[in-house]
Amino acid sequence: MWVFFFVTLSPLHPFTPSLPQRLTTDGSFKQHLQWSPDGKTLLFTRIHQGKMALWTMPAAGGEMTRLLPEHKEPHFDGHFSPDGKRVVYVYDQLQGTDGKLRINVCNADGTDDKTLVPHQAFEESPRWSPDGKRVLWVSTRNGSPDLFAVGADGKDEKRLTTDPAADLHPAWSPDGKQIAFTSGRTGRQKVHVMKADGTGVKKLTDGEFLDAWPAWRPGGKQIAFVSNRAGNYDLWLTDADGAGAVNLTRHPGQDTSPAWSPDGKTLAFVSTRHGGSDVYVLTME
């Protein structure tokens, strides 16, 4: 059942979202959506036949394909390099009840797979910088989850956050000068922003609800994020300074994992609105 809605947008939001278009119908668990830089492919985590792995699909919908079919252990949360030639992702080497998570990198076709960040603790959420020179990720090697960055060659590692609270879900701004992330340093998880060197941390969202998974819109003027401030998890859009937040989905299903198309005109996401977990897109008109 489709749900129609209207939203009031601030001057920086000169569009309204269309009705969501459903791209998958299998209902299997999906998360961590990302577009290829050419806008032709969607990359995501999928659990299929009991296996968590990276999958790709044409951006308009169609057949899903495993990126690394030779991997028997869980691997997930892939992210294309800015030139679209490589994918950085999390590889989980199973050991007892816990996994030895590390950050791997491979070519976009799955070849030349190698380790970029060796396992020290939980190494997660890798993200290429817009210039392709560094990779941002989350690690628990100092206790609580913090943000780190490393060169694309695996050298020049730097810790960016040191707060005892959990810092999660990092996202580079399109110009590479800022990083948005989720942090519980003021209580509930909220969207924060900081300079790319880890200085100048500012809280972007407020309230008693949970805000997470920030995704910068190309152009850098807006940020999409996930929030339960309306009673369930919806996609929200705010100006880059935190003003003018609006609910884009307004649906009783759980909407998560926002990902912008390279031209900023389409927002992909994962939703349970038809019972299972499927990929949808909103065209921002």
Buried (B, 14 or more C-beta within 10 A) or exposed (E): EEEEEEEEBBEBBEEBBEEBBEBBEEEBEBBBBBBBBEBEBBBBBBBBEEBBBBBBBEBEBEEBEBBBEEBEBBBBBBBBBBEBEBBBBBBBEEEEEEBBBBBBBBEBEBEEBEEBBEBEBBBBBBBBBBEBBBBBBBBBEBEBBBBBBBBBEBEEBEEBBEBEBBBBBBBBBBEBEBBBBBBBBEEBBBBBBBBBEBEEBEBBBBEEBBBBBBBBBEEBBBBBBBBBBBEBBBBBBBBBEBEBBBBBBBBEBBBBBBBBBBEBBBBBBBBBBEEBBBBBBBBBE
